[in-house]
Amino acid sequence: MQDNQATRTLPTRELHLDRKNPRLAEHGINSDTPENDIIDILWQVMDVQELVQSIVASGFFEHEPLIVVQENDSYIVIEGNRRLAAVRVLLDRKLADRVGCRFRIREKAALRALENLPVKVSGRKDSWRYLGFKHINGPAKWSSYAKAQYIAEVHRKYHVPLADIAEQIGDRHKTVQRLYRGLMVMEQAEKAGVYRREDRYRTGFAFSHLYTGLDYDGISDFLSLGPSNVESERPVPRKALKELGELCLWLYGNRNDQVQPVVQTQNPDLRRLDTVLKNRESLAALRGGVPLDKALETGRKPEAVLEESLLEAKRSLQQASGYVTTGFKESRAIQSIAEDVSDLANDLCDQLNRKIQRAGRRSSKSSGG
């Protein structure tokens, strides 16, 4: 999009929301979705209310025109859907009541001013660099899934190499490449029928779990992925599609089968899953339904588990000690717990000492003493 394109005004009633907007892709919007339903989604999950408040207080900023394209004799807003939705709500009291908007513009002149909005007419191909910089690597970032959708659209529709997309939007951290590969892997899972994104256990879609995990050695090897810099629409070989289905289930669960994801939070669970996938025994345990933390222990050396358990207990006791002054109200129950902890610690020390003594005796005998 050229910065010197002239700004003009168009009647608000002639402007339409963009059903191809990448931010709407993760909410199931399609070409048949009514515009009021789209406004419902924008209002609920994209904080249109803050824009309504701003417009009520200060009006529509003329220096920030909407970017529109003309398609099928209609003007489609490709940049500024939230602002258009905010104006629509203010102009239509029934729509305002539908979404639960309590803000109104009382002055008739201010309300009439919203009946025509500043726009720049462009084309989708001409605008992708501007939109990509602003929403992928710039000040108004989309969700990771929306970014991936947009990158894939530019790559496929306009045949722009990923490296060129990254260069145009100032990406120096391989974000474009990682997002694209993550989307291709998810699309591959859906096309192969090994997982459906709509079946995920939670309403939100934590796409970052997938595209971040693909960079980890354990997950990458589990899927038999090739080099990360290869631009492929099928990164996972056919032989590993079953494993791809398993990975998606562990990342996102399945609402229909009431299966929760084993990765509850990206940190530390994604790293734990990566470690499990590197160990045959741990992987077998996870496949058998063992919780992630227990599967992780299965493949670890007992001495490492013992040391980590003791360190964790030490940290917990130090934390409890810091709350004695403010948290202890002469409760017999708390005192009883503390005494049990003390008994367990003493028993543990006795076991360790006995083992050390036995080891010492064996050493003495073997040396002929």
C-alpha positions as CSV (number, residue, x, y, z in Angstrom):
1,M,0.0,0.0,0.0
2,Q,1.3,3.4,-0.9
3,D,1.4,5.9,1.9
4,N,0.6,8.7,-0.5
5,Q,-2.8,7.2,-1.5
6,A,-5.5,9.8,-1.2
7,T,-8.0,9.5,1.7
8,R,-11.6,9.7,0.8
9,T,-14.9,9.2,2.6
10,L,-17.5,6.5,2.1
11,P,-20.9,6.0,3.7
12,T,-20.5,3.7,6.7
13,R,-23.5,1.6,5.4
14,E,-21.5,0.7,2.3
15,L,-18.5,-0.6,4.3
16,H,-18.4,-4.3,5.1
17,L,-16.4,-6.4,7.6
18,D,-13.7,-8.7,6.2
19,R,-14.7,-12.4,6.6
20,K,-11.1,-13.2,5.5
21,N,-9.6,-11.4,8.4
22,P,-6.9,-13.7,9.9
23,R,-8.1,-12.8,13.4
24,L,-11.5,-14.2,12.7
25,A,-10.2,-17.5,11.3
26,E,-9.7,-19.0,14.7
27,H,-13.4,-18.2,15.6
28,G,-15.0,-20.2,12.8
29,I,-16.0,-17.3,10.6
30,N,-16.8,-18.2,7.0
31,S,-18.3,-16.5,3.9
32,D,-21.8,-17.1,5.1
33,T,-21.4,-15.6,8.6
34,P,-23.8,-12.7,9.1
35,E,-22.1,-9.4,9.9
36,N,-23.9,-9.0,13.2
37,D,-22.5,-12.4,14.3
38,I,-19.0,-11.1,13.4
39,I,-19.6,-8.0,15.5
40,D,-20.7,-10.3,18.4
41,I,-17.3,-12.0,18.2
42,L,-15.4,-8.8,17.8
43,W,-17.2,-7.4,20.9
44,Q,-16.7,-10.4,23.0
45,V,-13.0,-11.3,22.4
46,M,-11.4,-8.3,20.7
47,D,-12.3,-5.5,23.1
48,V,-14.3,-3.3,20.7
49,Q,-15.8,-1.6,23.8
50,E,-12.6,0.3,24.3
51,L,-12.8,1.8,20.8
52,V,-16.5,2.7,21.4
53,Q,-15.4,4.6,24.5
54,S,-12.7,6.4,22.6
55,I,-15.1,7.4,19.8
56,V,-17.7,8.6,22.2
57,A,-15.1,10.8,23.9
58,S,-13.0,12.0,21.0
59,G,-14.8,11.1,17.7
60,F,-13.4,9.0,14.9
61,F,-9.7,9.9,14.3
62,E,-9.6,11.2,10.7
63,H,-5.8,10.6,10.5
64,E,-6.4,6.9,10.8
65,P,-8.5,6.0,7.8
66,L,-9.8,2.5,7.2
67,I,-8.1,0.5,4.5
68,V,-10.6,-1.0,2.1
69,V,-10.6,-3.1,-1.0
70,Q,-13.4,-3.2,-3.7
71,E,-14.5,-6.8,-4.2
72,N,-17.7,-7.9,-6.0
73,D,-19.0,-4.3,-6.0
74,S,-18.6,-4.1,-2.2
75,Y,-16.1,-2.2,-0.1
76,I,-14.4,-4.6,2.3
77,V,-12.5,-3.2,5.3
78,I,-9.2,-5.1,5.5
79,E,-7.7,-2.9,8.2
80,G,-10.0,-1.4,10.8
81,N,-12.6,-4.0,11.4
82,R,-12.8,-3.3,15.1
83,R,-13.2,0.4,14.5
84,L,-16.0,-0.2,11.9
85,A,-17.7,-2.5,14.4
86,A,-17.5,0.2,17.1
87,V,-19.1,2.7,14.7
88,R,-21.8,0.3,13.7
89,V,-22.7,-0.3,17.4
90,L,-22.9,3.4,18.0
91,L,-25.2,4.0,15.0
92,D,-27.5,1.1,15.6
93,R,-29.3,1.0,19.0
94,K,-30.6,-2.5,18.4
95,L,-27.1,-3.8,17.7
96,A,-25.9,-1.9,20.8
97,D,-28.5,-3.6,22.9
98,R,-27.6,-7.0,21.3
99,V,-23.9,-6.8,22.4
100,G,-24.7,-5.0,25.7
101,C,-23.2,-1.6,24.9
102,R,-24.1,1.1,27.4
103,F,-22.3,4.0,25.7
104,R,-24.2,6.5,23.5
105,I,-23.5,9.6,21.5
106,R,-26.1,12.2,22.5
107,E,-25.1,15.0,20.1
108,K,-26.8,14.6,16.7
109,A,-24.0,16.3,14.8
110,A,-21.4,13.9,16.3
111,L,-23.6,10.9,15.5
112,R,-24.1,12.1,11.9
113,A,-20.3,12.5,11.5
114,L,-20.0,8.7,11.9
115,E,-22.3,8.1,8.9
116,N,-19.3,8.7,6.6
117,L,-15.8,7.4,7.4
118,P,-12.3,8.2,6.0
119,V,-10.9,5.4,3.9
120,K,-8.0,4.5,1.6
121,V,-8.9,2.2,-1.2
122,S,-6.2,-0.3,-1.9
123,G,-5.8,-4.0,-2.9
124,R,-5.0,-7.0,-0.8
125,K,-1.8,-7.7,-2.7
126,D,-0.7,-4.0,-2.4
127,S,-1.4,-3.9,1.3
128,W,0.2,-7.1,2.6
129,R,3.5,-5.5,3.6
130,Y,1.9,-2.8,5.6
131,L,-0.5,-5.2,7.3
132,G,2.2,-7.7,7.9
133,F,4.5,-5.3,9.6
134,K,1.8,-3.8,11.7
135,H,0.2,-7.0,12.9
136,I,3.0,-9.6,12.8
137,N,6.1,-7.7,13.9
138,G,4.7,-4.2,14.7
139,P,2.7,-2.3,17.4
140,A,-0.7,-4.0,16.9
141,K,0.1,-7.7,17.0
142,W,-2.4,-10.4,16.1
143,S,-2.5,-13.7,17.9
144,S,0.1,-16.2,16.7
145,Y,-2.5,-18.2,14.8
146,A,-3.8,-15.1,13.0
147,K,-0.3,-14.2,12.1
148,A,0.3,-17.7,10.7
149,Q,-2.9,-17.6,8.7
150,Y,-1.8,-14.3,7.1
151,I,1.7,-15.5,6.3
152,A,0.3,-18.6,4.6
153,E,-2.2,-16.6,2.6
154,V,0.6,-14.2,1.3
155,H,2.9,-17.1,0.6
156,R,0.3,-19.2,-1.3
157,K,-1.8,-16.5,-3.0
158,Y,1.0,-14.1,-4.0
159,H,3.8,-16.7,-4.2
160,V,6.0,-14.6,-2.0
161,P,8.9,-16.7,-0.4
162,L,8.9,-16.8,3.4
163,A,12.3,-15.2,3.4
164,D,11.0,-12.2,1.5
165,I,8.0,-11.9,3.8
166,A,10.3,-11.9,6.8
167,E,12.5,-9.3,5.2
168,Q,9.6,-7.0,4.3
169,I,8.2,-7.0,7.8
170,G,11.5,-6.7,9.6
171,D,11.5,-10.2,11.1
172,R,15.0,-11.1,12.4
173,H,14.0,-14.0,14.7
174,K,12.6,-16.6,12.1
175,T,9.1,-15.9,13.4
176,V,7.6,-16.1,9.9
177,Q,9.2,-19.4,9.2
178,R,8.2,-20.9,12.6
179,L,4.6,-19.7,12.4
180,Y,4.2,-21.0,8.8
181,R,5.6,-24.5,9.7
182,G,3.4,-24.7,12.8
183,L,0.3,-23.9,10.7
184,M,1.3,-26.4,8.0
185,V,1.7,-29.1,10.7
186,M,-1.8,-28.3,12.1
187,E,-3.4,-28.3,8.7
188,Q,-1.6,-31.6,7.9
189,A,-3.1,-33.2,11.0
190,E,-6.6,-32.0,10.0
191,K,-6.3,-33.1,6.4
192,A,-5.0,-36.5,7.5
193,G,-7.8,-36.9,9.9
194,V,-5.6,-37.6,12.9
195,Y,-6.8,-34.5,14.8
196,R,-9.4,-31.8,14.5
197,R,-8.7,-28.4,16.0
198,E,-12.4,-27.9,16.8
199,D,-12.3,-30.9,19.1
200,R,-9.8,-29.3,21.4
201,Y,-10.6,-29.5,25.1
202,R,-10.3,-25.7,25.8
203,T,-12.1,-22.9,24.0
204,G,-8.9,-21.0,23.3
205,F,-6.4,-22.3,20.9
206,A,-2.8,-22.2,22.3
207,F,-1.1,-22.3,18.8
208,S,2.2,-21.3,20.4
209,H,2.4,-24.7,22.1
210,L,2.7,-26.3,18.6
211,Y,4.9,-24.0,16.7
212,T,7.3,-23.6,19.7
213,G,7.4,-27.3,20.4
214,L,8.4,-28.1,16.8
215,D,11.7,-26.4,17.5
216,Y,12.5,-28.8,20.4
217,D,14.6,-31.9,19.6
218,G,12.4,-34.5,21.3
219,I,9.2,-33.3,19.6
220,S,10.9,-32.8,16.2
221,D,12.4,-36.3,16.3
222,F,9.1,-37.8,17.4
223,L,7.5,-36.4,14.3
224,S,10.5,-37.1,12.0
225,L,10.6,-33.5,10.9
226,G,13.1,-32.4,8.3
227,P,15.2,-29.2,8.5
228,S,13.3,-26.2,9.9
229,N,14.2,-24.0,7.0
230,V,12.4,-26.1,4.4
231,E,9.2,-24.5,3.0
232,S,6.9,-27.5,2.9
233,E,3.1,-27.8,3.2
234,R,3.6,-31.3,4.5
235,P,6.5,-31.1,7.1
236,V,5.5,-34.4,8.8
237,P,6.2,-37.6,6.7
238,R,3.4,-40.0,6.2
239,K,5.0,-42.6,8.5
240,A,4.7,-40.1,11.5
241,L,1.1,-39.0,11.0
242,K,-0.1,-41.3,13.9
243,E,2.5,-39.6,16.1
244,L,1.2,-36.2,15.0
245,G,-2.2,-37.1,16.2
246,E,-0.8,-38.2,19.5
247,L,1.1,-34.9,19.9
248,C,-2.0,-32.8,19.1
249,L,-4.0,-34.8,21.7
250,W,-1.3,-34.2,24.3
251,L,-1.1,-30.5,23.4
252,Y,-4.8,-29.8,23.1
253,G,-6.9,-32.7,24.5
254,N,-10.3,-33.7,23.2
255,R,-13.5,-32.2,24.4
256,N,-15.7,-34.9,23.0
257,D,-13.8,-37.7,24.8
258,Q,-13.2,-35.6,27.9
259,V,-9.5,-35.9,27.5
260,Q,-7.6,-33.0,29.0
261,P,-4.3,-31.9,27.4
262,V,-1.2,-33.0,29.2
263,V,0.4,-29.6,28.5
264,Q,-1.5,-27.4,30.9
265,T,0.9,-24.5,30.6
266,Q,3.7,-24.0,28.1
267,N,6.2,-23.5,30.9
268,P,7.2,-26.0,32.2
269,D,4.9,-28.6,30.6
270,L,6.1,-28.3,27.0
271,R,9.7,-28.9,28.0
272,R,8.6,-31.8,30.1
273,L,6.7,-33.3,27.2
274,D,9.8,-32.9,25.0
275,T,11.9,-34.7,27.6
276,V,9.4,-37.6,27.8
277,L,9.4,-38.0,24.1
278,K,13.2,-38.6,24.1
279,N,12.9,-41.6,26.4
280,R,11.3,-44.9,25.4
281,E,10.1,-45.8,28.9
282,S,8.7,-42.4,29.6
283,L,6.9,-42.3,26.2
284,A,5.4,-45.8,26.9
285,A,4.1,-44.5,30.3
286,L,2.6,-41.4,28.8
287,R,0.9,-43.5,26.1
288,G,-0.5,-45.7,28.9
289,G,-2.2,-42.8,30.5
290,V,0.4,-42.0,33.2
291,P,0.3,-38.2,34.0
292,L,3.1,-36.1,32.5
293,D,5.0,-35.5,35.7
294,K,5.0,-39.3,36.5
295,A,5.9,-40.2,33.0
296,L,8.8,-37.8,33.2
297,E,10.1,-39.6,36.4
298,T,9.8,-43.0,34.7
299,G,12.7,-42.3,32.4
300,R,14.9,-40.4,34.9
301,K,17.7,-41.8,37.1
302,P,16.5,-42.5,40.6
303,E,19.3,-40.4,42.1
304,A,18.2,-37.4,40.1
305,V,14.5,-37.7,41.2
306,L,15.7,-38.1,44.8
307,E,17.8,-35.0,44.7
308,E,15.1,-32.9,43.0
309,S,12.5,-34.1,45.5
310,L,14.7,-33.1,48.4
311,L,15.4,-29.7,46.9
312,E,11.7,-29.1,46.3
313,A,10.9,-30.1,49.9
314,K,13.6,-27.7,51.1
315,R,12.2,-24.8,49.1
316,S,8.7,-25.5,50.5
317,L,10.0,-25.6,54.1
318,Q,11.8,-22.4,53.6
319,Q,8.7,-20.8,52.3
320,A,6.6,-22.1,55.2
321,S,9.2,-20.9,57.7
322,G,8.8,-17.4,56.3
323,Y,5.1,-17.4,57.1
324,V,5.3,-18.6,60.7
325,T,5.1,-15.0,62.1
326,T,2.0,-14.0,60.1
327,G,0.4,-17.4,59.2
328,F,0.5,-19.4,62.5
329,K,-2.5,-18.7,64.8
330,E,-1.6,-21.4,67.3
331,S,-3.4,-24.0,65.2
332,R,-2.9,-27.5,66.5
333,A,-3.6,-28.8,63.0
334,I,-0.7,-26.9,61.5
335,Q,1.6,-27.9,64.4
336,S,0.7,-31.5,63.8
337,I,1.6,-31.2,60.1
338,A,4.9,-29.7,61.1
339,E,5.6,-32.6,63.5
340,D,4.8,-35.1,60.8
341,V,7.2,-33.4,58.4
342,S,9.9,-33.5,61.1
343,D,9.3,-37.2,61.7
344,L,9.6,-37.9,57.9
345,A,12.8,-35.8,57.6
346,N,14.3,-37.7,60.6
347,D,13.3,-41.1,59.1
348,L,14.8,-40.0,55.7
349,C,18.1,-39.0,57.4
350,D,18.2,-42.3,59.3
351,Q,17.8,-44.2,56.0
352,L,20.5,-42.3,54.3
353,N,22.9,-42.7,57.2
354,R,22.3,-46.5,57.3
355,K,23.0,-46.8,53.6
356,I,26.2,-44.8,54.0
357,Q,27.3,-47.0,56.9
358,R,26.5,-50.2,54.9
359,A,28.4,-48.9,52.0
360,G,31.4,-48.1,54.3
361,R,31.4,-51.6,55.7
362,R,31.4,-53.2,52.3
363,S,34.2,-51.0,51.2
364,S,36.2,-52.0,54.3
365,K,35.7,-55.7,53.7
366,S,36.7,-55.4,50.0
367,S,39.9,-53.7,50.9
368,G,40.8,-56.4,53.4
369,G,40.5,-54.3,56.5
